């Protein structure tokens, strides 16, 4: 069974540990079974693609995944890290909130 994470696709995050510490980007994909995320423009790797049919071989640069513990949610407006909590609204929906300000994230 996959774990539940407080970071979702489309969130702005900052890398807080590892070789790419300090890099900011948007989450492109969350891989819950592997506990990893792919962040736009961070942890770029080079892959060689063999020629197939008329298409020539080429070098492709793409993002590799990072462990989810190495990224933290980033608030662009206030330029700070965000600790995430949960609240239930009156209509019964569960939403993510900033634990410092109480502002709704979703």
C-alpha positions as CSV (number, residue, x, y, z in Angstrom):
1,X,0.0,0.0,0.0
2,X,1.3,3.5,-0.9
3,X,1.8,6.1,1.7
4,X,-0.2,9.4,1.8
5,X,1.9,12.6,1.3
6,X,1.3,16.2,2.0
7,X,3.0,17.2,-1.3
8,X,0.9,17.0,-4.5
9,X,1.4,17.4,-8.2
10,X,1.5,21.1,-9.1
11,X,2.9,22.3,-5.7
12,X,5.9,24.6,-5.5
13,X,8.7,23.0,-3.5
14,X,12.2,23.7,-2.5
15,X,14.9,21.0,-2.1
16,X,16.1,21.0,1.5
17,X,18.8,18.3,1.4
18,X,21.2,16.7,-1.0
19,X,23.2,17.8,-4.0
20,X,20.4,20.1,-5.3
21,X,19.7,21.8,-1.9
22,X,18.1,25.2,-2.4
23,X,16.7,24.5,-5.9
24,X,13.0,25.4,-6.4
25,X,10.5,24.0,-8.8
26,X,7.1,22.7,-9.4
27,X,6.2,19.0,-8.7
28,X,5.5,17.3,-12.0
29,X,4.8,13.8,-10.6
30,X,4.4,12.1,-7.2
31,X,5.5,8.4,-7.0
32,X,3.8,7.3,-3.8
33,X,4.9,3.6,-3.9
34,X,8.5,4.6,-4.3
35,X,8.2,7.6,-1.9
36,X,9.7,10.0,-4.6
37,X,8.8,13.1,-6.5
38,X,9.9,14.6,-9.8
39,X,10.5,18.3,-9.6
40,X,10.7,20.5,-12.8
41,X,14.3,21.5,-13.6
42,X,15.8,19.7,-10.6
43,X,18.1,16.6,-10.7
44,X,18.5,16.6,-14.4
45,X,20.0,13.4,-16.0
46,X,21.2,12.6,-19.5
47,X,19.9,9.6,-21.3
48,X,21.0,8.2,-24.7
49,X,18.2,7.1,-27.0
50,X,19.0,4.6,-29.8
51,X,17.8,5.2,-33.3
52,X,14.4,3.7,-34.1
53,X,13.3,3.5,-37.7
54,X,13.8,6.8,-39.4
55,X,14.3,8.6,-36.1
56,X,18.0,9.3,-35.3
57,X,19.6,8.5,-32.0
58,X,19.8,11.4,-29.6
59,X,20.7,12.6,-26.1
60,X,17.8,13.4,-23.9
61,X,17.9,15.5,-20.7
62,X,15.1,14.9,-18.2
63,X,14.3,15.1,-14.5
64,X,15.1,12.2,-12.2
65,X,13.2,11.6,-9.0
66,X,14.1,12.8,-5.5
67,X,13.1,11.3,-2.2
68,X,10.1,13.1,-0.9
69,X,11.8,13.7,2.5
70,X,14.3,15.9,0.6
71,X,11.7,18.5,-0.5
72,X,9.5,20.9,1.4
73,X,6.5,22.9,0.3
74,X,7.3,26.5,-0.6
75,X,5.1,29.6,-0.3
76,X,6.0,31.8,-3.3
77,X,4.1,34.9,-1.9
78,X,5.9,34.9,1.5
79,X,9.1,33.3,0.3
80,X,9.2,30.7,3.1
81,X,8.9,27.0,3.8
82,X,5.4,25.7,4.7
83,X,4.5,23.1,7.3
84,X,1.3,21.4,6.3
85,X,-1.6,20.5,8.5
86,X,-5.2,19.3,7.8
87,X,-8.6,20.8,8.6
88,X,-12.1,19.8,7.9
89,X,-14.4,22.4,6.5
90,X,-18.1,22.9,7.4
91,X,-19.1,20.9,4.3
92,X,-17.0,18.0,5.5
93,X,-14.1,18.4,3.0
94,X,-10.6,17.8,4.3
95,X,-8.1,20.5,3.1
96,X,-4.4,21.2,3.6
97,X,-3.6,24.3,5.7
98,X,-0.5,26.3,6.5
99,X,0.2,25.5,10.2
100,X,1.8,28.9,10.8
101,X,-0.9,31.1,9.4
102,X,-3.9,28.7,9.1
103,X,-4.3,29.7,5.5
104,X,-5.8,27.1,3.2
105,X,-3.4,25.6,0.6
106,X,-5.8,23.8,-1.6
